[in-house]
Amino acid sequence: MNTTALKELLYKMADDALIIGHRNSEWTGIGPMLEEDLAFSSMAQDKIGHALALYKILNELLGEESPDKIAFLRDENKFKCCHLVELPIGEYDFSLIRHFLFDHAEAIRYEMLSHSSFTPLAQLAKKVKGEIKYHTMHADSFLKQLAKGNEESKARMQSALNFAFPYALGIFEKGDNESELIKENIFAGEDELKKQWLQKIRPIIESAGLKLPKVEESAIKYGGRKGFHTEHLKTLLDEMCEVTRLEPTAEW
């Protein structure tokens, strides 16, 4: 088994989950209604739990550092998350669109990985699929409600989609060793994931009265999988890791 390729996959999945989990948690107490405070808080907890499970696989089976060290003591350029998850929460319309685009990609990714030849990952995928199903149901429901609300809400949702979509396409940035994952039946690859994702989200978006933007290849926000990030990630990490970095060797 090509462990380098496997680590690439696990790190980008775990880092995506950790960072968007932190972003989702920022809605706690400021959501547009109490139900959304609870929903985004619950989804944040799920995401960070998924990150922990993936970091544990990296640590226990692939010889990487402990989950706490991976999460809190790496430099910014060691993170492999996509740019989409790094962006500030902004207005609710953007966070909802990001939630919709990202979670449908995650749902399909974990469905694909439930058939992975790497048994620990297949087992995890089967475990978390139910949680992510709830996330996509929540995203679909609120996307449709707001897109079909009034002219202003529809316009804001379309504008958020136009802005977020080039970032969302960056989810599917390939690792250098992806061909090994495909050859070993660990993961079918980002192109296949992207194809299934577009097939899934397009009819939902169109049924809500929105239009999927056309994005030139040159406009897609790549770089995160290679360690090149937006200016927002460092600010997020400084906040998220502040306590741990005050005394990295402390025992709790």
VEXRO-319661 format. One line per field, with one value per atom (N, C-alpha, C): residue number from 1; residue in one letter; x, y, z. Coordinates in nm, 3 decimals. Example, Ala and Ser with C-alpha at 12.3 -4.5 7.8 and 13.67 -1.06 7.14 Angstrom:
nr = 1 1 1 2 2 2
rest = a a a s s s
x = 1.319 1.230 1.320 1.285 1.367 1.290
y = -0.569 -0.450 -0.330 -0.225 -0.106 0.003
z = 0.780 0.780 0.780 0.708 0.714 0.787
END
This chain:
nr = 1 1 1 2 2 2 3 3 3 4 4 4 5 5 5 6 6 6 7 7 7 8 8 8 9 9 9 10 10 10 11 11 11 12 12 12 13 13 13 14 14 14 15 15 15 16 16 16 17 17 17 18 18 18 19 19 19 20 20 20 21 21 21 22 22 22 23 23 23 24 24 24 25 25 25 26 26 26 27 27 27 28 28 28 29 29 29 30 30 30 31 31 31 32 32 32 33 33 33 34 34 34 35 35 35 36 36 36 37 37 37 38 38 38 39 39 39 40 40 40 41 41 41 42 42 42 43 43 43 44 44 44 45 45 45 46 46 46 47 47 47 48 48 48 49 49 49 50 50 50 51 51 51 52 52 52 53 53 53 54 54 54 55 55 55 56 56 56 57 57 57 58 58 58 59 59 59 60 60 60 61 61 61 62 62 62 63 63 63 64 64 64 65 65 65 66 66 66 67 67 67 68 68 68 69 69 69 70 70 70 71 71 71 72 72 72 73 73 73 74 74 74 75 75 75 76 76 76 77 77 77 78 78 78 79 79 79 80 80 80 81 81 81 82 82 82 83 83 83 84 84 84 85 85 85 86 86 86 87 87 87 88 88 88 89 89 89 90 90 90 91 91 91 92 92 92 93 93 93 94 94 94 95 95 95 96 96 96 97 97 97 98 98 98 99 99 99 100 100 100 101 101 101 102 102 102 103 103 103 104 104 104 105 105 105 106 106 106 107 107 107 108 108 108 109 109 109 110 110 110 111 111 111 112 112 112 113 113 113 114 114 114 115 115 115 116 116 116 117 117 117 118 118 118 119 119 119 120 120 120 121 121 121 122 122 122 123 123 123 124 124 124 125 125 125 126 126 126 127 127 127 128 128 128 129 129 129 130 130 130 131 131 131 132 132 132 133 133 133 134 134 134 135 135 135 136 136 136 137 137 137 138 138 138 139 139 139 140 140 140 141 141 141 142 142 142 143 143 143 144 144 144 145 145 145 146 146 146 147 147 147 148 148 148 149 149 149 150 150 150 151 151 151 152 152 152 153 153 153 154 154 154 155 155 155 156 156 156 157 157 157 158 158 158 159 159 159 160 160 160 161 161 161 162 162 162 163 163 163 164 164 164 165 165 165 166 166 166 167 167 167 168 168 168 169 169 169 170 170 170 171 171 171 172 172 172 173 173 173 174 174 174 175 175 175 176 176 176 177 177 177 178 178 178 179 179 179 180 180 180 181 181 181 182 182 182 183 183 183 184 184 184 185 185 185 186 186 186 187 187 187 188 188 188 189 189 189 190 190 190 191 191 191 192 192 192 193 193 193 194 194 194 195 195 195 196 196 196 197 197 197 198 198 198 199 199 199 200 200 200 201 201 201 202 202 202 203 203 203 204 204 204 205 205 205 206 206 206 207 207 207 208 208 208 209 209 209 210 210 210 211 211 211 212 212 212 213 213 213 214 214 214 215 215 215 216 216 216 217 217 217 218 218 218 219 219 219 220 220 220 221 221 221 222 222 222 223 223 223 224 224 224 225 225 225 226 226 226 227 227 227 228 228 228 229 229 229 230 230 230 231 231 231 232 232 232 233 233 233 234 234 234 235 235 235 236 236 236 237 237 237 238 238 238 239 239 239 240 240 240 241 241 241 242 242 242 243 243 243 244 244 244 245 245 245 246 246 246 247 247 247 248 248 248 249 249 249 250 250 250 251 251 251 252 252 252
rest = m m m n n n t t t t t t a a a l l l k k k e e e l l l l l l y y y k k k m m m a a a d d d d d d a a a l l l i i i i i i g g g h h h r r r n n n s s s e e e w w w t t t g g g i i i g g g p p p m m m l l l e e e e e e d d d l l l a a a f f f s s s s s s m m m a a a q q q d d d k k k i i i g g g h h h a a a l l l a a a l l l y y y k k k i i i l l l n n n e e e l l l l l l g g g e e e e e e s s s p p p d d d k k k i i i a a a f f f l l l r r r d d d e e e n n n k k k f f f k k k c c c c c c h h h l l l v v v e e e l l l p p p i i i g g g e e e y y y d d d f f f s s s l l l i i i r r r h h h f f f l l l f f f d d d h h h a a a e e e a a a i i i r r r y y y e e e m m m l l l s s s h h h s s s s s s f f f t t t p p p l l l a a a q q q l l l a a a k k k k k k v v v k k k g g g e e e i i i k k k y y y h h h t t t m m m h h h a a a d d d s s s f f f l l l k k k q q q l l l a a a k k k g g g n n n e e e e e e s s s k k k a a a r r r m m m q q q s s s a a a l l l n n n f f f a a a f f f p p p y y y a a a l l l g g g i i i f f f e e e k k k g g g d d d n n n e e e s s s e e e l l l i i i k k k e e e n n n i i i f f f a a a g g g e e e d d d e e e l l l k k k k k k q q q w w w l l l q q q k k k i i i r r r p p p i i i i i i e e e s s s a a a g g g l l l k k k l l l p p p k k k v v v e e e e e e s s s a a a i i i k k k y y y g g g g g g r r r k k k g g g f f f h h h t t t e e e h h h l l l k k k t t t l l l l l l d d d e e e m m m c c c e e e v v v t t t r r r l l l e e e p p p t t t a a a e e e w w w
x = 0.085 0.000 0.089 0.053 0.128 0.085 0.165 0.126 0.132 0.220 0.227 0.096 0.042 -0.085 -0.199 -0.198 -0.303 -0.298 -0.178 -0.165 -0.216 -0.187 -0.238 -0.390 -0.455 -0.601 -0.654 -0.597 -0.646 -0.622 -0.507 -0.479 -0.574 -0.599 -0.687 -0.830 -0.876 -1.010 -1.020 -0.921 -0.922 -0.909 -0.820 -0.802 -0.925 -0.987 -1.114 -1.215 -1.230 -1.331 -1.301 -1.175 -1.138 -1.166 -1.125 -1.136 -1.281 -1.357 -1.497 -1.575 -1.532 -1.594 -1.575 -1.454 -1.428 -1.512 -1.517 -1.597 -1.745 -1.799 -1.940 -1.968 -1.872 -1.891 -1.904 -1.854 -1.861 -2.003 -2.096 -2.236 -2.308 -2.246 -2.312 -2.340 -2.466 -2.506 -2.538 -2.507 -2.533 -2.613 -2.665 -2.743 -2.869 -2.930 -3.051 -3.170 -3.163 -3.267 -3.206 -3.270 -3.215 -3.191 -3.281 -3.267 -3.135 -3.094 -2.969 -2.847 -2.858 -2.750 -2.723 -2.829 -2.817 -2.767 -2.821 -2.784 -2.637 -2.589 -2.449 -2.355 -2.398 -2.317 -2.306 -2.418 -2.419 -2.333 -2.345 -2.265 -2.116 -2.085 -1.945 -1.888 -1.965 -1.920 -1.896 -1.987 -1.968 -1.840 -1.818 -1.701 -1.571 -1.564 -1.442 -1.425 -1.535 -1.527 -1.474 -1.515 -1.463 -1.313 -1.273 -1.130 -1.051 -1.100 -1.031 -1.016 -1.122 -1.117 -1.012 -1.003 -0.904 -0.762 -0.746 -0.614 -0.569 -0.664 -0.630 -0.580 -0.641 -0.591 -0.449 -0.426 -0.291 -0.190 -0.230 -0.139 -0.119 -0.228 -0.221 -0.178 -0.211 -0.182 -0.074 -0.047 0.047 0.164 0.176 0.296 0.307 0.197 0.203 0.191 0.203 0.196 0.058 0.043 -0.085 -0.187 -0.316 -0.418 -0.405 -0.376 -0.364 -0.248 -0.135 -0.020 -0.050 -0.116 -0.152 -0.243 -0.341 -0.442 -0.390 -0.310 -0.279 -0.135 -0.044 0.096 0.163 0.085 0.144 0.145 0.242 0.243 0.134 0.098 -0.008 0.018 0.143 0.172 0.173 0.154 0.143 -0.002 -0.095 -0.237 -0.271 -0.362 -0.399 -0.545 -0.608 -0.749 -0.764 -0.881 -0.912 -0.946 -0.938 -0.963 -1.108 -1.202 -1.342 -1.366 -1.306 -1.336 -1.268 -1.167 -1.092 -1.164 -1.250 -1.309 -1.392 -1.392 -1.475 -1.623 -1.700 -1.840 -1.923 -1.884 -1.957 -2.102 -2.187 -2.331 -2.385 -2.506 -2.564 -2.579 -2.608 -2.627 -2.499 -2.383 -2.258 -2.233 -2.249 -2.224 -2.316 -2.440 -2.534 -2.493 -2.455 -2.411 -2.284 -2.190 -2.069 -2.105 -2.192 -2.241 -2.302 -2.384 -2.449 -2.344 -2.255 -2.156 -2.058 -2.008 -1.908 -1.968 -2.083 -2.137 -2.186 -2.233 -2.267 -2.141 -2.032 -1.905 -1.861 -1.873 -1.834 -1.922 -2.051 -2.143 -2.105 -2.075 -2.037 -1.899 -1.807 -1.674 -1.682 -1.757 -1.767 -1.844 -1.940 -2.009 -1.910 -1.828 -1.726 -1.627 -1.587 -1.488 -1.544 -1.675 -1.732 -1.699 -1.650 -1.609 -1.457 -1.385 -1.239 -1.172 -1.062 -0.983 -0.907 -0.895 -0.832 -0.939 -0.943 -1.055 -1.085 -0.986 -1.020 -1.096 -1.060 -1.128 -1.269 -1.283 -1.416 -1.508 -1.455 -1.536 -1.578 -1.486 -1.520 -1.625 -1.609 -1.705 -1.846 -1.858 -1.989 -2.048 -1.963 -2.009 -2.060 -1.992 -2.025 -2.126 -2.156 -2.248 -2.382 -2.431 -2.560 -2.558 -2.449 -2.437 -2.436 -2.360 -2.350 -2.481 -2.556 -2.688 -2.775 -2.770 -2.845 -2.795 -2.664 -2.608 -2.661 -2.662 -2.709 -2.859 -2.935 -3.080 -3.105 -3.029 -3.042 -3.007 -2.896 -2.854 -2.956 -3.007 -3.105 -3.231 -3.277 -3.401 -3.390 -3.283 -3.271 -3.234 -3.156 -3.127 -3.256 -3.344 -3.470 -3.560 -3.566 -3.651 -3.607 -3.478 -3.429 -3.431 -3.398 -3.398 -3.539 -3.637 -3.776 -3.851 -3.779 -3.844 -3.900 -3.814 -3.855 -3.741 -3.758 -3.657 -3.521 -3.523 -3.396 -3.326 -3.399 -3.334 -3.283 -3.358 -3.313 -3.185 -3.183 -3.067 -2.944 -2.965 -2.851 -2.798 -2.886 -2.842 -2.766 -2.815 -2.744 -2.607 -2.602 -2.474 -2.375 -2.424 -2.336 -2.288 -2.375 -2.337 -2.231 -2.252 -2.154 -2.017 -2.014 -1.888 -1.823 -1.902 -1.848 -1.807 -1.870 -1.851 -1.706 -1.632 -1.492 -1.409 -1.443 -1.375 -1.415 -1.544 -1.591 -1.524 -1.498 -1.430 -1.288 -1.232 -1.100 -1.099 -1.215 -1.224 -1.158 -1.171 -1.134 -0.991 -0.910 -0.768 -0.700 -0.631 -0.572 -0.440 -0.415 -0.284 -0.186 -0.057 0.047 0.044 -0.010 -0.005 -0.143 -0.239 -0.376 -0.386 -0.305 -0.314 -0.290 -0.209 -0.185 -0.310 -0.384 -0.509 -0.608 -0.615 -0.708 -0.665 -0.536 -0.484 -0.506 -0.495 -0.508 -0.651 -0.746 -0.888 -0.914 -0.832 -0.854 -0.957 -0.945 -1.036 -1.040 -1.159 -1.177 -1.130 -1.093 -1.032 -1.122 -1.056 -1.127 -1.212 -1.170 -1.252 -1.385 -1.382 -1.506 -1.593 -1.532 -1.608 -1.672 -1.597 -1.650 -1.766 -1.754 -1.861 -1.989 -1.977 -2.096 -2.155 -2.068 -2.112 -2.193 -2.144 -2.218 -2.353 -2.355 -2.480 -2.580 -2.529 -2.615 -2.665 -2.575 -2.616 -2.690 -2.662 -2.723 -2.876 -2.941 -3.088 -3.144 -3.075 -3.122 -3.116 -3.005 -2.990 -3.094 -3.114 -3.210 -3.353 -3.384 -3.519 -3.549 -3.443 -3.459 -3.468 -3.456 -3.463 -3.332 -3.222 -3.090 -3.017 -2.906 -2.827 -2.685 -2.636 -2.500 -2.405 -2.313 -2.226 -2.132 -2.090 -1.985 -1.852 -1.757 -1.628 -1.516 -1.432 -1.316 -1.214 -1.138 -1.038 -0.942 -0.908 -0.813 -0.867 -1.000 -1.064 -1.085 -1.059 -1.079 -0.973 -1.015 -0.927 -0.850 -0.742 -0.655 -0.543 -0.471 -0.354 -0.356 -0.474 -0.483 -0.424 -0.445 -0.393 -0.240 -0.181 -0.035 0.026 -0.058 -0.008 -0.008 -0.070 -0.081 -0.223 -0.234 -0.365 -0.401 -0.527 -0.573 -0.517 -0.527 -0.479 -0.564 -0.680 -0.773 -0.733 -0.658 -0.626 -0.535 -0.435 -0.344 -0.419 -0.509 -0.588 -0.672 -0.733 -0.813 -0.727 -0.610 -0.523 -0.470 -0.439 -0.392 -0.496 -0.621 -0.730 -0.756 -0.767 -0.802 -0.696 -0.569 -0.458 -0.396 -0.454 -0.392 -0.360 -0.456 -0.436 -0.329 -0.339 -0.242 -0.101 -0.086 0.048 0.110 0.031 0.087 0.178 0.139 0.218 0.200 0.273 0.253 0.274 0.356 0.385 0.294 0.200 0.109 0.024 -0.006 -0.097 -0.227 -0.339 -0.469 -0.542
y = -0.120 0.000 0.125 0.222 0.347 0.438 0.443 0.521 0.671 0.714 0.857 0.905 0.828 0.864 0.861 0.762 0.749 0.866 0.904 1.018 1.147 1.166 1.284 1.292 1.178 1.174 1.202 1.136 1.150 1.290 1.347 1.482 1.585 1.577 1.679 1.663 1.540 1.519 1.569 1.533 1.572 1.723 1.784 1.928 2.004 1.958 2.019 2.015 1.898 1.880 1.966 1.971 2.051 2.199 2.250 2.393 2.435 2.359 2.398 2.375 2.278 2.261 2.385 2.440 2.563 2.678 2.689 2.796 2.782 2.661 2.641 2.677 2.650 2.680 2.830 2.911 3.056 3.111 3.028 3.071 3.055 2.987 2.965 3.099 3.123 3.246 3.362 3.352 3.466 3.425 3.304 3.258 3.340 3.332 3.410 3.366 3.246 3.198 3.088 3.060 2.966 2.829 2.786 2.656 2.646 2.756 2.755 2.762 2.829 2.821 2.675 2.602 2.462 2.376 2.401 2.318 2.334 2.457 2.478 2.431 2.444 2.393 2.242 2.177 2.030 1.982 2.048 2.008 2.033 2.142 2.169 2.057 2.013 1.904 1.777 1.747 1.630 1.641 1.758 1.775 1.755 1.815 1.802 1.657 1.589 1.446 1.365 1.400 1.332 1.358 1.483 1.516 1.433 1.424 1.346 1.200 1.142 1.002 0.981 1.075 1.065 1.086 1.182 1.204 1.081 1.012 0.890 0.781 0.770 0.672 0.707 0.835 0.880 0.848 0.870 0.847 0.699 0.627 0.490 0.389 0.417 0.320 0.363 0.494 0.543 0.620 0.619 0.672 0.822 0.895 1.040 1.082 1.212 1.264 1.241 1.270 1.254 1.352 1.322 1.413 1.556 1.575 1.711 1.786 1.719 1.783 1.815 1.721 1.745 1.866 1.873 1.979 2.115 2.119 2.247 2.295 2.210 2.250 2.249 2.230 2.240 2.385 2.417 2.548 2.552 2.673 2.695 2.619 2.618 2.556 2.403 2.345 2.200 2.153 2.245 2.208 2.185 2.090 2.051 2.080 2.166 2.199 2.284 2.275 2.357 2.500 2.593 2.733 2.758 2.681 2.705 2.705 2.610 2.597 2.705 2.771 2.871 3.005 3.033 3.167 3.199 3.325 3.365 3.334 3.327 3.285 3.386 3.513 3.612 3.623 3.650 3.653 3.510 3.493 3.360 3.296 3.376 3.319 3.250 3.311 3.246 3.118 3.124 3.004 2.890 2.923 2.819 2.757 2.841 2.790 2.706 2.752 2.673 2.539 2.542 2.420 2.325 2.374 2.293 2.231 2.312 2.264 2.166 2.199 2.116 1.984 1.990 1.867 1.767 1.814 1.718 1.650 1.725 1.662 1.560 1.594 1.501 1.376 1.395 1.281 1.181 1.232 1.144 1.083 1.163 1.111 0.992 1.008 0.899 0.779 0.803 0.691 0.613 0.682 0.616 0.540 0.603 0.543 0.427 0.414 0.299 0.168 0.177 0.059 0.052 0.132 0.140 0.009 -0.020 -0.138 -0.117 0.008 0.037 0.027 -0.085 -0.120 -0.015 0.042 0.141 0.261 0.303 0.416 0.376 0.257 0.208 0.199 0.152 0.141 0.278 0.373 0.508 0.569 0.548 0.603 0.552 0.425 0.368 0.425 0.459 0.513 0.656 0.740 0.883 0.919 0.827 0.860 0.912 0.854 0.897 1.040 1.079 1.216 1.314 1.281 1.373 1.378 1.271 1.273 1.380 1.392 1.498 1.635 1.650 1.779 1.820 1.727 1.761 1.788 1.716 1.743 1.884 1.923 2.058 2.163 2.142 2.238 2.249 2.137 2.137 2.214 2.188 2.250 2.401 2.451 2.596 2.664 2.597 2.655 2.679 2.580 2.593 2.700 2.704 2.804 2.945 2.971 3.106 3.142 3.047 3.075 3.102 3.045 3.063 3.163 3.236 3.328 3.451 3.546 3.666 3.706 3.815 3.855 3.880 3.944 3.974 3.847 3.756 3.634 3.549 3.542 3.467 3.529 3.661 3.730 3.708 3.712 3.693 3.550 3.454 3.315 3.292 3.352 3.338 3.405 3.522 3.592 3.511 3.452 3.369 3.246 3.187 3.071 3.110 3.224 3.270 3.289 3.343 3.368 3.238 3.149 3.029 2.920 2.917 2.803 2.783 2.887 2.863 2.806 2.845 2.788 2.643 2.613 2.476 2.380 2.426 2.342 2.307 2.390 2.361 2.242 2.197 2.075 1.960 1.959 1.842 1.851 1.935 1.944 1.810 1.757 1.623 1.628 1.520 1.501 1.447 1.459 1.414 1.263 1.190 1.044 0.980 1.057 1.006 0.879 0.868 0.750 0.621 0.629 0.512 0.474 0.573 0.545 0.474 0.519 0.460 0.317 0.300 0.169 0.067 0.111 0.020 0.012 0.074 0.071 0.129 0.226 0.297 0.407 0.479 0.590 0.607 0.628 0.632 0.761 0.861 0.981 1.103 1.220 1.347 1.375 1.331 1.352 1.280 1.158 1.082 1.147 1.190 1.259 1.386 1.465 1.589 1.560 1.457 1.423 1.388 1.304 1.264 1.383 1.470 1.589 1.682 1.708 1.794 1.733 1.603 1.534 1.546 1.552 1.561 1.703 1.800 1.935 2.012 1.982 2.061 2.061 1.944 1.946 2.012 2.005 2.071 2.222 2.270 2.413 2.463 2.390 2.433 2.426 2.329 2.319 2.434 2.494 2.609 2.740 2.731 2.851 2.924 2.858 2.918 2.858 2.922 2.874 2.841 2.726 2.688 2.772 2.846 2.934 2.855 2.917 2.861 2.920 2.833 2.878 2.829 2.922 2.884 2.814 2.723 2.648 2.743 2.852 2.946 3.018 3.016 3.086 2.996 2.866 2.773 2.799 2.798 2.833 2.709 2.679 2.570 2.620 2.526 2.560 2.502 2.490 2.444 2.306 2.215 2.079 2.075 2.182 2.190 2.273 2.322 2.401 2.551 2.596 2.739 2.783 2.880 2.911 3.058 3.087 3.226 3.289 3.420 3.490 3.459 3.399 3.374 3.254 3.160 3.040 3.072 3.155 3.187 3.252 3.344 3.410 3.308 3.216 3.112 3.024 2.982 2.895 2.967 3.095 3.171 3.170 3.181 3.180 3.040 2.944 2.807 2.742 2.774 2.705 2.785 2.898 2.991 2.923 2.853 2.795 2.686 2.596 2.486 2.538 2.640 2.690 2.771 2.813 2.880 2.786 2.658 2.558 2.423 2.402 2.282 2.151 2.151 2.025 2.002 2.089 2.073 1.947 1.886 1.771 1.814 1.775 1.822 1.708
z = 0.000 0.000 0.000 -0.083 -0.092 0.022 0.129 0.246 0.220 0.131 0.100 0.040 -0.055 -0.118 -0.016 0.070 0.171 0.270 0.310 0.401 0.336 0.208 0.137 0.147 0.122 0.126 0.265 0.365 0.502 0.556 0.526 0.575 0.515 0.386 0.328 0.378 0.397 0.451 0.595 0.676 0.817 0.833 0.757 0.769 0.722 0.614 0.572 0.685 0.747 0.851 0.974 1.014 1.130 1.107 0.991 0.967 0.944 0.868 0.850 0.979 1.060 1.190 1.276 1.275 1.350 1.294 1.163 1.103 1.140 1.131 1.165 1.310 1.397 1.539 1.565 1.473 1.491 1.479 1.430 1.423 1.556 1.651 1.780 1.848 1.874 1.942 1.852 1.723 1.633 1.509 1.507 1.392 1.373 1.255 1.228 1.311 1.366 1.459 1.544 1.657 1.753 1.691 1.603 1.539 1.464 1.402 1.326 1.416 1.530 1.629 1.663 1.689 1.728 1.612 1.493 1.377 1.344 1.334 1.298 1.409 1.534 1.645 1.639 1.611 1.602 1.487 1.372 1.256 1.281 1.352 1.386 1.471 1.568 1.654 1.573 1.480 1.393 1.313 1.252 1.166 1.244 1.362 1.441 1.486 1.511 1.541 1.424 1.303 1.184 1.170 1.194 1.186 1.286 1.408 1.511 1.469 1.415 1.372 1.263 1.171 1.063 1.115 1.206 1.264 1.344 1.408 1.482 1.388 1.272 1.174 1.133 1.107 1.069 1.180 1.303 1.417 1.446 1.461 1.510 1.404 1.279 1.174 1.076 1.070 0.969 1.028 1.161 1.225 1.234 1.213 1.225 1.372 1.398 1.534 1.595 1.724 1.791 1.733 1.743 1.689 1.739 1.868 1.920 1.857 1.838 1.775 1.628 1.560 1.420 1.408 1.496 1.485 1.528 1.636 1.698 1.684 1.642 1.643 1.506 1.400 1.267 1.218 1.134 1.069 0.961 0.925 0.825 0.696 0.648 0.518 0.523 0.640 0.653 0.643 0.649 0.636 0.489 0.465 0.329 0.298 0.378 0.354 0.228 0.169 0.051 0.095 0.003 0.035 0.080 0.030 0.062 0.212 0.284 0.427 0.510 0.454 0.529 0.539 0.444 0.434 0.557 0.601 0.715 0.690 0.797 0.783 0.704 0.706 0.627 0.667 0.571 0.595 0.590 0.641 0.649 0.511 0.407 0.274 0.227 0.251 0.211 0.289 0.421 0.502 0.464 0.430 0.390 0.256 0.160 0.030 0.047 0.126 0.151 0.213 0.311 0.376 0.273 0.185 0.082 -0.012 -0.064 -0.161 -0.096 0.022 0.086 0.134 0.197 0.256 0.152 0.039 -0.066 -0.120 -0.130 -0.171 -0.068 0.060 0.166 0.168 0.148 0.149 0.040 -0.077 -0.188 -0.164 -0.111 -0.082 0.015 0.121 0.219 0.164 0.078 0.013 -0.072 -0.148 -0.229 -0.139 -0.027 0.061 0.142 0.149 0.220 0.150 0.025 -0.050 -0.065 0.015 0.004 0.044 -0.023 0.013 0.143 0.189 0.318 0.426 0.494 0.582 0.688 0.759 0.862 0.806 0.685 0.624 0.579 0.525 0.486 0.607 0.718 0.840 0.892 0.889 0.932 0.841 0.710 0.614 0.640 0.668 0.697 0.825 0.919 1.047 1.034 0.954 0.951 0.842 0.753 0.642 0.693 0.802 0.856 0.906 0.971 1.019 0.902 0.799 0.686 0.606 0.609 0.545 0.607 0.741 0.809 0.764 0.750 0.708 0.571 0.477 0.342 0.340 0.422 0.431 0.483 0.582 0.637 0.531 0.462 0.359 0.247 0.200 0.091 0.132 0.253 0.300 0.306 0.366 0.382 0.251 0.165 0.034 -0.044 -0.044 -0.118 -0.056 0.076 0.142 0.107 0.115 0.090 -0.058 -0.143 -0.287 -0.338 -0.271 -0.313 -0.226 -0.141 -0.048 -0.115 -0.146 -0.219 -0.313 -0.382 -0.481 -0.416 -0.299 -0.233 -0.188 -0.124 -0.074 -0.189 -0.299 -0.415 -0.472 -0.484 -0.540 -0.452 -0.321 -0.230 -0.238 -0.251 -0.262 -0.393 -0.502 -0.631 -0.624 -0.561 -0.548 -0.465 -0.356 -0.272 -0.348 -0.427 -0.508 -0.612 -0.677 -0.776 -0.713 -0.592 -0.524 -0.477 -0.419 -0.354 -0.453 -0.570 -0.659 -0.705 -0.741 -0.779 -0.663 -0.541 -0.424 -0.406 -0.426 -0.409 -0.507 -0.627 -0.725 -0.681 -0.593 -0.538 -0.444 -0.399 -0.318 -0.391 -0.524 -0.604 -0.660 -0.600 -0.638 -0.607 -0.705 -0.691 -0.614 -0.541 -0.480 -0.581 -0.550 -0.643 -0.664 -0.567 -0.573 -0.588 -0.642 -0.650 -0.733 -0.836 -0.923 -0.844 -0.738 -0.654 -0.576 -0.530 -0.458 -0.549 -0.672 -0.769 -0.802 -0.826 -0.863 -0.751 -0.626 -0.513 -0.459 -0.531 -0.493 -0.354 -0.317 -0.190 -0.209 -0.321 -0.351 -0.502 -0.556 -0.701 -0.765 -0.686 -0.742 -0.742 -0.748 -0.740 -0.864 -0.980 -1.100 -1.089 -1.041 -1.025 -0.917 -0.809 -0.704 -0.758 -0.833 -0.890 -0.984 -1.066 -1.161 -1.086 -0.984 -0.908 -0.831 -0.782 -0.709 -0.798 -0.916 -1.009 -1.046 -1.067 -1.097 -0.983 -0.860 -0.743 -0.718 -0.722 -0.681 -0.789 -0.918 -1.024 -1.018 -1.011 -1.007 -0.881 -0.770 -0.647 -0.665 -0.719 -0.742 -0.841 -0.949 -1.050 -0.999 -0.915 -0.860 -0.764 -0.709 -0.620 -0.699 -0.830 -0.914 -0.930 -0.894 -0.907 -1.027 -1.064 -1.178 -1.133 -1.175 -1.146 -1.231 -1.171 -1.250 -1.340 -1.448 -1.532 -1.486 -1.462 -1.407 -1.498 -1.543 -1.621 -1.532 -1.590 -1.514 -1.440 -1.506 -1.446 -1.324 -1.308 -1.196 -1.074 -1.088 -0.976 -0.869 -0.744 -0.633 -0.584 -0.652 -0.614 -0.521 -0.464 -0.385 -0.245 -0.187 -0.050 -0.027 -0.121 -0.106 -0.112 -0.164 -0.174 -0.061 0.030 0.142 0.119 0.008 -0.019 0.015 0.106 0.163 0.150 0.176 0.184 0.311 0.318 0.438 0.560 0.538 0.649 0.734 0.678 0.755 0.873 0.854 0.964 1.079 1.047 1.151 1.227 1.155 1.218 1.308 1.259 1.338 1.462 1.449 1.565 1.677 1.638 1.736 1.788 1.698 1.735 1.822 1.797 1.863 1.977 2.010 2.106 2.240 2.297 2.430 2.426 2.329 2.319 2.299 2.217 2.185 2.298 2.397 2.513 2.592 2.598 2.670 2.601 2.491 2.409 2.483 2.588 2.658 2.777 2.801 2.916 2.902 3.014 3.018 3.082 3.018 3.064 3.133
END
